[in-house]
Amino acid sequence: MKEIMITINGKVCTAPEGSTILEAARINNIEIPTLCFLKEINEIGACRMCVVEVKGMKNLITACVYPIREGMEITTNSKKVFKSRKINLELILSTHERKCLSCIRSGNCELQMLCKEFSVDDEDYYNGENLQYDFDDTSVHMYRNDNKCILCKRCVAACSVWQDIGVVGPNDRGFKTHIGSAYEKSLGEVACISCGQCIVVCPTGAIAEKDQTKEVWAALDDPTKHVIVQTAPSTRVTLGEAFNIPIGTNVEGKMVAALRRIGFDKVFDTNVAADFTIMEEANEFIERVQNNGPLPMFTSCSPGWIKYCESYHPELIPNLSSCKSPQQMFGALAKTWYAEKMGIHPKDIFVVGVMPCTAKKFEVTREDEAAAGYSDCDVALTTREVARMIEKAGIRFNDLPDEQFDNPFGEATGAGYIFGATGGVMEAALRTASETLAGHPIDSIDFKEVRGMEGIKEASYEINGTKVKVAAVSGIANAKKIIEKIQSGEEFYHFVEVMGCPGGCINGGGQPVQPASVRNFVDLKTKRAAALYEADKNRGLRKSNDSPIVKLVYKEFLGKPGSEKAHSVLHTSFTKRSEF
Amino acid sequence: MSVKEKVFDFIETESQHQEFEECLNNLQGVQGGQMPALQEAQRIYGYLPVEVLERISKKLDVPLEKLYSTATFYSQFTFVPKGKYTISVCMGTACYVKGAGDILDSYATSLKIKPGETTPDRKFTLESVRCIGACGLAPVITVNEEVYGRLTKKKGDKVLVTYLNQE
């Protein structure tokens, strides 16, 4: 792209033609504050925090949406700019519930950070009439407190653009405008899929996951409970962000060490359960191909996607793989095979998941997920909650040594690792399916066409003489597109992987929150995913069917993949839900 | 204006159903079809019941919340069905200074509803309106098409009683 000359704060510099003032300034190492701006999905110029002066223009300009032009003279740090931003902030703050001390976002609240920068105090200069909204804690996975909402509409954009669902939006007008659902229904009453994408983009504490750390501390405090924790594939490459470790760093060893120091009786790896998922899912796929369907088979590990399918496309329920997700498979095996092995009654085993996902909180409450007669998994914590537990426990995370997971669920194959990124489940399943069909070990196990961060990826493979067409999609808006293609008969696939969040679990709704100033300029998804593929590459074993623990449990307990026993422990069922 | 609770059951006649289905069929696939759909719904049903908005949402593939958001933004839409008798109290300047406020308050107390609401039996809707151009009769109210002028609070209450006694 053509570079053009502009002047920022008296300094001549260049930026690509077509950039906004915000982007051009950033390229030249000048940050302009924003609140409402989210690249590509919420470019609305509404909060007016990003105002700058442009020579020749009477009014201040919103840098986030205004394109640069040759010779433009921009000032980002004049008295006029600072004054305007400060008044804006004071006005935003005047209707914001200023209960900041123990707010879940205190310390990484974008509003708070700006107030600090612009010396805006909690003063009553603009105090006036204020509307009080009810605290909505009706859904399983999150709360909404409109009193802390600043109406940036980033959550609305995430829900309607990334996810094409739109269960939240601005209701009423003027001073009464608030974010809510149709007919003022609560979050627990609407067909929200619990993905949490709204939460990771919220600049304040207006929406957040429901904190369940108390339940976990209570279990840890209970001497009758055998409390075990499992960590999802992607959490090890994101948890570090909560401790200022660079994005895309694999902190598996420190994570294990921290969880052990918190007091969990065993620290296990969900990746191992992912290997079981692949055994069952690959087997189910082969069966469906050999027995004429129903095809395409859709993956079932993403609970947000499952809830979407149940609410908006119940006609596709027969196409969903009946496999439980790795989190639930882990819980099921822990409370059956492992309980028996250890001689502990399943009611005394408390299974905690460390998940990148808010929908996992919903998944824990699903029916038909209790292999031993007790809920497979007891609590699903998000990566953020675990980071808070580590902080509360006073653990100096960055200084911890690297430690290993406990056995028997400690040694996963590379296939388990890549579950955390879009295309990973597909690749892992293809590795095992092709080897199973070939009947002998195969060498080419990299299915690179389904890797990467594009929203829709398609590929065709020849597996043991059969041509198989697959697709890996992430983000519900993309899932919707592929469903339309399939239902209109435009495309046929044998196997479709769907992840509810754009990019897969590495960008899940339970991951550490990155402020818009990072989100808008750093490719979070690619950096986080790269760490998972690196881990896969370095594993000795990279196919789920090679895992020693998988072999052992099938030999001792489950029989063959797809057996009656495997079905009763590792599979589940789905139900139609209301669309509204 | 937004709604908190659903008070009224949805009732529709066969002809309303058919007329609205036809409207929706014409608007399907039309860009910007949601606004006319909302307007037609309001024209046919007199208000925007959730059942009707769900139909629009499905047919036009627009999220329910998006429709609700639009409808709460524009004051032309209402979520409250009209009663058999709509009492409109003029709150224009002339009527207001001559005591229309007291009349409105009295009606609100008697009917146990606020302006803009409908009684649960759907008999009365109470509205406060701007100048209706009959300042010579101030304070003035209308009940459906009927005009009542030069009222006092007492005379106003009498008007209400006659309607309370009617079917």
Interface residues (C-beta under 8 A of the other chain):
Chain A: S160 I165 G166 V167 V168 G169 P170 N171 D172 R173 K176 G180 S181 A182 Y183 E184 V190 E579 F580
Chain B: M1 S2 V3 K4 K6 V50 L53 E54 S57 K58 P63 L64 E65 K66 L67 Y68 S69 T72 F73 F79
